[in-house]
Amino acid sequence: MLKKLKIGTKAEIYIGDEKNMKNYATQVEDIIGDIIILSAPLEKGRIVSVAKGTGIKVSFVKSETVFCFKARVLRLIRKKLPLLLVKKEGQVKKIQRRDFYRLKTLIPIKYKLIENDASDNMAEDIFGGIVKDISGGGILMLTEKKLKENDIILIQLNLGDCGKYQIKGRVVR
């Protein structure tokens, strides 16, 4: 997974314990095996002093996915371009930054636009679509008809043995 990390990749480093964790922007300057050379963290234009042996977390984004790994500081180099040499420890992990897990799926649905809250039964102007993922915060769906932000829709969702559901929702984007 370290193959995803490239020279020039923007990253963040997290220094400190759970209660006093601080994060700093950085960039990958070089990679030599498990040794990663990062631009030294700065705070208000000054180099943040990080002691040799300090455990840190490094995170970076690749293809809209956040990855994270633990590392240990080997050395802080104070030159014209200050650098932080760290050694990767453990595996690079994909991390979930959402409040809710998103379940990937492909479920055919029927839906209709609701003009007012009193029209809760599936009747005329029924359209088809597909639910791509479901989470505690909502669903992502592909639709036949272009919907607008704040449209209210009634969705008929058939989950086979788990039953049929009618769900009222508002388009957020």
Secondary structure, DSSP 8 states (H G I E B T S, - for coil): -GGG--TT-EEEEEES-SSS-EEEEEEEEEEETTEEEEE--EETTEE----TT-EEEEEEEETTEEEEEEEEEEEEE-SSS-EEEEEEEEEEEEE--SSS--EEEEEEEEEEE-SSTT--S--SS-EEEEEEEEETTEEEEEESS---TT-EEEEEEE-GGG-EEEEEEE---
